[in-house]
């Protein structure tokens, strides 16, 4: 077998591990720890294959990131989380050493999967608007979140597309979830794919844009704005950015006013009353950080206050999973309770090192994405997949620039 064949196999192994890590509904039928172990073994085997064809990279930048992951791993070991260490951090240690070509292949495969789920998720949402979704075959599964269960939310799956069904709902519109358990989770990855595509100078993918809108997630809109700003700064296309924003606003406004009044009311509820209104009110009371961290209820505030003022181990944290379904603490304070101040600082350093780049706008953009996750969905940082997709995005950009330079040299010759 040639080098390209080994790298293609490794790319699929890396993609399978990454997809298992983000917890799609396909693995809900099996113990998640077993699936994660399977993905970890795939990554370790792929690393062995890549080593045989000299497709590993051992430079200072990669080794620094490996060292940081090892520090987080040692901290995890000291807390006695042996299984967690093996399935969450060990695979990332190996993948960091993979060549940019392999990481680029992983992103391309993941992008295709995301576009597929974006098309399906958008169609599901549109069918719910015209009230024909109930004619499609489906099956129900209990929610993977105790908080969703407490609010009477369960998952209804159409083929390979997940939806959230709320028993006491005031709207017929189904938010796009793709293969994941909630729309906001799906929106994060749609936004990351959109951001990386803009870095690679690609045309805007309308499937990702419209599906992202149908998640009704503030996260997606923030990342689209971030992607457009970074693209404009890197290319000096500020006028085009203004034109895109103006035309996009006009089109969305026209579509909105063409909708029936009942659908307009539901869209306003999903986009503003349920989501943006809470962010605005929280922002006025607590500032920007408070607005981004609004996914915390009174029980979460009390839990954090009790942890901070009690004799608990504030340096190493306590094992608190909030499985009661009543406590919501999805911002950075959730990390502090579970990992303590030392663990929190290690996570922040890992965030900084994973986005290291000679191009400052590249580092700032990806760090802003990680910061959004930390302030809004910090539980995602308990796994390494956010760090991986950010690192993969930077590697993809450098591979793209290298290949573009080669083509330019060939054209000149």
C-alpha positions as CSV (number, residue, x, y, z in Angstrom):
1,X,0.0,0.0,0.0
2,X,1.1,3.5,-0.8
3,X,1.4,6.4,1.6
4,X,-1.8,8.0,0.4
5,X,-3.7,4.8,1.1
6,X,-2.4,4.7,4.7
7,X,-3.3,8.4,5.2
8,X,-6.8,7.8,3.8
9,X,-7.4,4.9,6.2
10,X,-6.1,7.1,9.1
11,X,-8.5,9.9,8.0
12,X,-11.5,7.7,8.3
13,X,-10.3,6.4,11.7
14,X,-9.9,10.0,12.9
15,X,-13.3,10.9,11.6
16,X,-15.0,7.9,13.3
17,X,-13.4,8.8,16.6
18,X,-14.4,12.4,16.3
19,X,-17.9,11.6,15.3
20,X,-18.3,9.2,18.2
21,X,-17.0,11.9,20.6
22,X,-19.7,14.4,19.7
23,X,-22.3,11.8,20.7
24,X,-24.6,11.3,17.6
25,X,-27.8,9.3,18.1
26,X,-26.2,6.3,16.3
27,X,-24.3,5.4,19.5
28,X,-27.1,5.9,21.9
29,X,-28.0,2.2,21.5
30,X,-24.7,1.2,23.0
31,X,-22.7,2.0,26.2
32,X,-20.9,5.3,25.2
33,X,-17.7,4.3,27.0
34,X,-17.4,1.2,24.8
35,X,-17.9,3.3,21.7
36,X,-15.2,5.8,22.9
37,X,-12.8,3.0,23.6
38,X,-13.4,1.6,20.1
39,X,-12.7,5.1,18.6
40,X,-9.5,5.4,20.7
41,X,-8.2,2.1,19.5
42,X,-8.8,3.1,15.9
43,X,-6.8,6.3,16.5
44,X,-3.9,4.4,18.1
45,X,-3.9,1.9,15.2
46,X,-4.0,4.6,12.6
47,X,-1.0,6.4,14.3
48,X,0.9,3.1,14.1
49,X,0.2,2.9,10.3
50,X,1.2,6.6,9.8
51,X,4.4,6.0,11.6
52,X,5.3,3.2,9.1
53,X,5.0,5.7,6.2
54,X,6.6,8.6,7.9
55,X,3.4,10.7,8.2
56,X,3.9,11.9,11.7
57,X,5.1,15.5,12.6
58,X,7.3,16.1,15.6
59,X,8.1,19.8,15.8
60,X,8.2,22.2,18.7
61,X,4.6,23.4,18.2
62,X,3.1,19.9,18.1
63,X,5.2,18.7,21.1
64,X,4.1,21.8,23.1
65,X,0.5,20.9,22.5
66,X,1.2,17.3,23.4
67,X,2.8,18.4,26.6
68,X,-0.2,20.5,27.5
69,X,-2.5,17.6,26.9
70,X,-0.3,15.4,29.0
71,X,-0.6,17.9,31.9
72,X,-4.4,17.8,31.6
73,X,-4.1,14.0,31.5
74,X,-2.0,13.9,34.7
75,X,-4.5,16.1,36.4
76,X,-7.2,13.7,35.4
77,X,-5.2,10.8,36.7
78,X,-4.8,12.5,40.1
79,X,-8.5,12.8,40.3
80,X,-8.9,9.1,39.7
81,X,-10.7,9.4,36.4
82,X,-8.8,6.6,34.6
83,X,-11.4,5.7,32.0
84,X,-12.1,9.4,31.3
85,X,-8.4,9.9,30.6
86,X,-8.2,7.0,28.1
87,X,-11.3,7.9,26.1
88,X,-11.2,11.7,26.2
89,X,-7.5,12.8,26.0
90,X,-5.3,9.9,24.8
91,X,-6.7,10.0,21.2
92,X,-6.0,13.7,20.9
93,X,-2.4,13.2,21.9
94,X,-1.9,10.8,19.0
95,X,-3.8,12.9,16.4
96,X,-1.8,16.0,17.2
97,X,1.2,14.2,15.7
98,X,-0.6,13.5,12.4
99,X,0.5,15.3,9.2
100,X,-1.6,18.3,8.0
101,X,-2.6,16.3,4.9
102,X,-4.4,13.8,7.1
103,X,-6.0,16.4,9.2
104,X,-7.2,18.2,6.1
105,X,-8.7,14.9,4.9
106,X,-10.6,14.5,8.2
107,X,-12.0,18.0,7.9
108,X,-13.2,17.4,4.3
109,X,-14.9,14.2,5.3
110,X,-16.5,15.8,8.4
111,X,-17.6,18.8,6.2
112,X,-19.4,16.5,3.8
113,X,-21.2,14.8,6.7
114,X,-22.2,18.1,8.2
115,X,-23.6,19.3,4.8
116,X,-25.6,16.0,4.5
117,X,-27.1,16.5,8.0
118,X,-27.7,20.2,7.3
119,X,-29.7,19.3,4.2
120,X,-31.7,16.7,6.1
121,X,-32.2,18.9,9.2
122,X,-33.3,21.9,7.1
123,X,-35.9,19.7,5.3
124,X,-37.2,18.4,8.6
125,X,-37.7,21.9,9.9
126,X,-39.4,23.1,6.7
127,X,-41.7,20.1,6.7
128,X,-42.7,21.0,10.2
129,X,-43.6,24.5,9.2
130,X,-46.0,23.3,6.5
131,X,-47.4,20.7,9.0
132,X,-46.6,17.5,7.1
133,X,-43.7,16.2,9.1
134,X,-46.0,13.9,11.1
135,X,-46.6,11.8,7.9
136,X,-43.0,10.7,7.9
137,X,-42.0,7.4,9.7
138,X,-40.2,8.0,12.9
139,X,-39.4,6.5,16.3
140,X,-39.0,8.0,19.7
141,X,-36.1,7.8,22.2
142,X,-35.7,9.2,25.7
143,X,-33.6,12.3,26.0
144,X,-29.9,12.0,26.8
145,X,-30.2,15.0,29.1
146,X,-31.8,14.9,32.6
147,X,-32.6,18.6,32.2
148,X,-34.5,17.9,29.0
149,X,-36.4,15.0,30.6
150,X,-37.4,17.3,33.5
151,X,-38.9,19.7,31.0
152,X,-40.8,16.9,29.2
153,X,-38.5,16.8,26.1
154,X,-37.8,13.6,24.2
155,X,-36.1,12.8,20.9
156,X,-38.1,11.9,17.8
157,X,-35.9,10.5,15.0
158,X,-36.7,10.6,11.3
159,X,-34.3,8.3,9.5
160,X,-31.0,9.6,10.7
161,X,-32.2,13.1,11.7
162,X,-32.9,13.9,15.4
163,X,-35.6,16.3,16.6
164,X,-36.6,17.5,20.1
165,X,-40.3,17.1,21.0
166,X,-41.6,19.1,23.9
167,X,-44.8,17.8,25.5
168,X,-45.9,21.3,26.6
169,X,-45.0,23.3,23.5
170,X,-46.4,26.4,22.0
171,X,-44.9,26.1,18.5
172,X,-45.1,23.6,15.7
173,X,-41.7,24.6,14.3
174,X,-39.0,21.9,14.8
175,X,-35.5,23.2,15.3
176,X,-32.7,21.5,13.3
177,X,-30.6,19.0,15.4
178,X,-28.9,17.0,12.7
179,X,-27.7,13.8,14.3
180,X,-27.2,15.4,17.8
181,X,-29.4,15.6,20.8
182,X,-30.0,19.4,20.8
183,X,-30.0,22.2,18.2
184,X,-27.4,24.3,20.0
185,X,-24.9,21.5,19.9
186,X,-25.4,21.0,16.2
187,X,-25.2,24.8,15.6
188,X,-21.7,24.9,17.1
189,X,-20.4,22.5,14.5
190,X,-22.2,24.1,11.6
191,X,-20.7,27.4,12.7
192,X,-17.2,25.9,12.9
193,X,-17.5,24.4,9.4
194,X,-18.8,27.7,8.0
195,X,-15.9,29.5,9.7
196,X,-13.2,27.2,8.3
197,X,-14.8,27.3,4.8
198,X,-14.5,31.1,4.9
199,X,-10.8,30.8,5.8
200,X,-10.3,28.6,2.8
201,X,-11.9,31.2,0.5
202,X,-14.8,29.0,-0.4
203,X,-18.3,30.0,-1.5
204,X,-20.8,30.3,1.2
205,X,-22.7,27.1,1.6
206,X,-26.4,27.9,1.6
207,X,-27.4,24.6,3.2
208,X,-25.2,25.3,6.2
209,X,-26.5,28.9,6.5
210,X,-30.2,28.1,6.3
211,X,-29.9,25.0,8.5
212,X,-28.0,27.0,11.0
213,X,-30.7,29.6,11.0
214,X,-33.3,26.9,11.6
215,X,-31.4,25.8,14.8
216,X,-32.5,29.2,16.2
217,X,-29.2,29.3,18.0
218,X,-27.3,32.5,19.0
219,X,-24.1,30.5,18.7
220,X,-24.4,30.0,15.0
221,X,-25.2,33.6,14.3
222,X,-22.2,34.7,16.4
223,X,-19.8,32.4,14.5
224,X,-21.2,33.5,11.1
225,X,-20.5,37.1,12.0
226,X,-17.1,36.1,13.3
227,X,-16.3,34.2,10.1
228,X,-17.4,37.1,7.9
229,X,-15.3,39.6,9.9
230,X,-12.2,37.5,9.8
231,X,-12.6,36.9,6.1
232,X,-13.0,40.6,5.5
233,X,-9.9,41.4,7.6
234,X,-7.7,38.8,5.8
235,X,-8.8,39.8,2.3
236,X,-9.7,43.5,2.8
237,X,-13.2,43.0,1.5
238,X,-15.1,45.2,4.0
239,X,-17.5,46.5,1.3
240,X,-18.4,43.0,0.3
241,X,-19.1,42.2,4.0
242,X,-21.5,45.1,4.2
243,X,-23.2,44.1,1.0
244,X,-23.6,40.5,2.2
245,X,-25.1,41.6,5.5
246,X,-27.5,44.0,3.7
247,X,-28.6,41.5,1.1
248,X,-29.0,38.7,3.7
249,X,-31.1,40.9,5.9
250,X,-33.4,42.0,3.0
251,X,-33.9,38.3,1.9
252,X,-34.7,37.1,5.4
253,X,-37.1,40.0,5.9
254,X,-38.9,39.3,2.7
255,X,-39.2,35.6,3.5
256,X,-40.4,36.4,7.0
257,X,-43.2,38.7,5.8
258,X,-44.4,36.2,3.2
259,X,-45.0,33.6,5.9
260,X,-48.5,33.1,7.4
261,X,-49.1,35.2,10.6
262,X,-49.2,32.0,12.7
263,X,-45.8,31.0,11.5
264,X,-44.5,34.5,12.0
265,X,-45.6,34.4,15.7
266,X,-43.8,31.1,16.2
267,X,-40.6,32.3,14.5
268,X,-40.6,35.4,16.7
269,X,-41.0,33.2,19.8
270,X,-38.2,30.9,18.8
271,X,-35.8,33.6,17.7
272,X,-36.6,36.3,20.3
273,X,-38.8,35.5,23.3
274,X,-37.2,32.1,23.8
275,X,-33.6,33.0,23.1
276,X,-32.5,36.6,22.3
277,X,-34.8,38.3,24.9
278,X,-33.2,36.3,27.6
279,X,-29.7,37.2,26.4
280,X,-30.5,40.9,26.1
281,X,-32.1,41.1,29.6
282,X,-29.2,39.2,31.2
283,X,-26.7,41.4,29.3
284,X,-28.3,44.5,30.7
285,X,-28.1,43.2,34.2
286,X,-24.7,41.3,34.1
287,X,-22.9,42.7,31.1
288,X,-21.6,40.9,28.0
289,X,-20.1,37.9,29.8
290,X,-23.3,37.4,31.7
291,X,-25.3,37.5,28.5
292,X,-23.1,34.8,26.9
293,X,-23.3,32.8,30.1
294,X,-27.1,33.0,30.5
295,X,-27.5,29.2,30.4
296,X,-27.5,29.1,34.2
297,X,-30.5,28.9,36.5
298,X,-30.9,29.9,40.1
299,X,-30.1,26.4,41.3
300,X,-26.8,26.6,39.4
301,X,-26.0,29.9,40.9
302,X,-26.7,28.5,44.4
303,X,-24.6,25.4,43.7
304,X,-21.6,27.5,42.6
305,X,-21.9,29.8,45.6
306,X,-22.1,26.9,48.0
307,X,-19.0,25.3,46.4
308,X,-17.1,28.6,46.5
309,X,-18.0,29.3,50.2
310,X,-17.8,25.8,51.6
311,X,-14.8,23.7,52.6
312,X,-14.9,21.9,49.3
313,X,-11.6,21.4,47.4
314,X,-11.7,24.6,45.3
315,X,-8.3,23.8,43.8
316,X,-9.1,20.4,42.4
317,X,-12.9,20.5,42.2
318,X,-15.6,18.0,43.2
319,X,-17.4,15.3,41.2
320,X,-20.7,17.0,40.5
321,X,-22.7,15.9,37.4
322,X,-25.9,17.8,38.2
323,X,-28.0,14.8,37.3
324,X,-31.0,16.0,39.3
325,X,-32.3,17.7,36.2
326,X,-32.9,20.9,38.2
327,X,-29.5,22.5,38.3
328,X,-28.2,24.2,35.1
329,X,-24.6,25.4,35.1
330,X,-23.4,25.4,31.5
331,X,-20.9,28.3,31.7
332,X,-17.3,28.4,32.9
333,X,-18.4,27.9,36.5
334,X,-19.4,24.3,35.7
335,X,-15.7,23.7,34.7
336,X,-14.5,25.2,38.0
337,X,-16.8,23.1,40.1
338,X,-15.8,19.8,38.4
339,X,-12.1,20.6,37.9
340,X,-11.3,23.3,40.5
341,X,-9.2,26.4,39.8
342,X,-6.2,24.3,38.7
343,X,-8.2,22.3,36.2
344,X,-9.8,25.4,34.9
345,X,-6.5,27.1,34.3
346,X,-5.2,24.0,32.5
347,X,-8.2,24.1,30.2
348,X,-7.6,27.8,29.5
349,X,-3.9,27.1,28.7
350,X,-5.0,24.2,26.5
351,X,-7.4,26.6,24.7
352,X,-4.6,29.1,24.1
353,X,-2.0,26.5,22.9
354,X,-4.4,24.7,20.6
355,X,-4.9,27.9,18.6
356,X,-1.3,28.9,18.3
357,X,-0.5,30.3,14.8
358,X,1.8,32.7,13.1
359,X,-1.3,34.4,11.7
360,X,-2.9,36.4,14.5
361,X,-6.4,36.7,13.0
362,X,-6.4,32.9,12.7
363,X,-5.6,32.4,16.4
364,X,-8.0,35.1,17.6
365,X,-10.9,33.7,15.6
366,X,-10.5,30.2,16.8
367,X,-10.0,31.3,20.4
368,X,-13.2,33.3,20.2
369,X,-15.0,30.1,19.2
370,X,-13.5,28.3,22.2
371,X,-14.3,31.2,24.4
372,X,-18.0,31.1,23.2
373,X,-18.1,27.4,24.1
374,X,-16.5,28.0,27.5
375,X,-19.1,30.7,28.4
376,X,-22.1,29.0,26.9
377,X,-21.5,25.2,26.8
378,X,-18.5,24.5,29.0
379,X,-19.4,20.9,29.3
380,X,-18.2,20.4,25.7
381,X,-14.7,21.2,27.0
382,X,-14.8,18.1,29.2
383,X,-13.9,16.2,26.0
384,X,-11.1,17.0,23.6
385,X,-13.3,17.2,20.4
386,X,-13.6,21.0,20.5
387,X,-9.8,21.4,20.8
388,X,-9.4,18.8,18.1
389,X,-11.7,20.5,15.5
390,X,-10.0,23.9,16.2
391,X,-6.5,22.4,15.8
392,X,-7.7,20.6,12.7
393,X,-9.1,23.8,11.3
394,X,-5.7,25.5,11.7
395,X,-3.9,22.6,10.1
396,X,-6.4,22.6,7.3
397,X,-5.8,26.3,6.6
398,X,-2.0,25.7,6.5
399,X,-2.4,22.7,4.2
400,X,-4.6,24.8,1.9
401,X,-2.2,27.6,1.7
402,X,0.7,25.3,1.0
403,X,-1.1,23.6,-1.8
404,X,-2.2,26.9,-3.3
405,X,1.4,28.1,-3.3
406,X,2.5,24.9,-5.1
407,X,-0.2,25.5,-7.8
408,X,0.9,29.1,-8.2
409,X,4.5,28.0,-8.7
410,X,3.5,25.4,-11.2
411,X,1.4,27.9,-13.1
412,X,4.4,30.3,-13.3
413,X,6.6,27.5,-14.7
